[in-house]
Amino acid sequence: MSDSAAIPRRPGEAALVSLGHAIPDGDPADSSPHSFPDGGRWRTEVPSVEGPEALHTVLKEAARLDVPVHRISQGSGVWMLTDAEITEMVDATAQAGVELCLFTGPRGTWDIGAGTRTASGGGGLRARGQSAVAGCVEDALRAVSLGVRCLLVADEGVLWVLHRLRERGDLPADTTFKVSALIGPVNPAAVAVHEGLGGDSVNIPSDLTLDHLTEIRRVSRVPLDFYLEAPDDLGGYVRMHEIAELIRRGAPIYLKFGLSKAPGIYPYGGHLRDLTLETARERVRRGRLALDLLARLGADSGDTGKDTMSPLGARLPGALNRFPIPAG
């Protein structure tokens, strides 16, 4: 068995054993055999960073609380930012050695279609019609021309189109595509499909069990994005106490520091400024709490050297399985 398969200490383990309530032993076979190409098993992400001021707030708070940040993502969309704002965000993250990920184009919740407002959810949050796909492509081309190299995608068709553009050279080869939590796949076959379509990291819903993560890792090594604490509109789940097991079973994994019990801020504007900055600071604090817990469990790479964090500045996913692109 490799070192990466070692099982970290479980929360409260010794105390429970002393009372006769032993936690069943974990199965080393459940451990993910995969890592990022740099050897790291996990990276961090601060989501919902809606513009330059929120970005500077996150970077300042991360420095103050000593929270390592690999990726910062934005949810309102490229179209909600001016060229100057995008350039400022690109420059600030480059200087800090952090990846910047911006959302592409129209999606169902902002479309004129009423399907997403019905009890069944209609077509979900995907790009509705050719014009919405075109809007996403326009956002992608504009963002990369300003230096952005990670794009958030909430539609399988858009993902496939952008991947084909990347393969053809219309988008830089080092552009990465992050599959949004808004369409997160919930089974191994679906995760593998999103990988094949061009996804470089896939946000799975935070209500998947640890066994579900193990099932996914038996068919795909695409990096997973996982909210340790999910926004209320994604369920509001808090999984912080499972952080060590999430890494062991789900690696390579992005630990996302979300925030429940917070109002939505998409699409962002100045009328939401105070709320956005306050929640940005709290997301970083949540990250500090999660990393402190990981350290107490001896699973943060310090004592064991096993479930190690990727070096700061690391961003590429490594080789992934893709569907063949048809000629022509």
Secondary structure as UniProt FT lines:
FT   HELIX           3..5
FT   TURN            11..12
FT   HELIX           13..18
FT   TURN            19..20
FT   HELIX           28..30
FT   TURN            37..38
FT   STRAND          42..46
FT   HELIX           52..65
FT   STRAND          71..73
FT   HELIX           78..80
FT   HELIX           83..96
FT   STRAND          99..103
FT   HELIX           108..110
FT   HELIX           115..117
FT   TURN            119..120
FT   TURN            122..125
FT   HELIX           130..145
FT   TURN            146..147
FT   STRAND          150..153
FT   HELIX           156..168
FT   TURN            173..174
FT   STRAND          176..179
FT   HELIX           181..183
FT   HELIX           188..196
FT   TURN            197..198
FT   STRAND          201..203
FT   TURN            206..207
FT   HELIX           210..217
FT   TURN            218..219
FT   STRAND          224..227
FT   HELIX           232..234
FT   HELIX           240..242
FT   HELIX           243..250
FT   STRAND          253..256
FT   HELIX           270..272
FT   HELIX           273..296
FT   TURN            297..298
FT   TURN            312..313
//
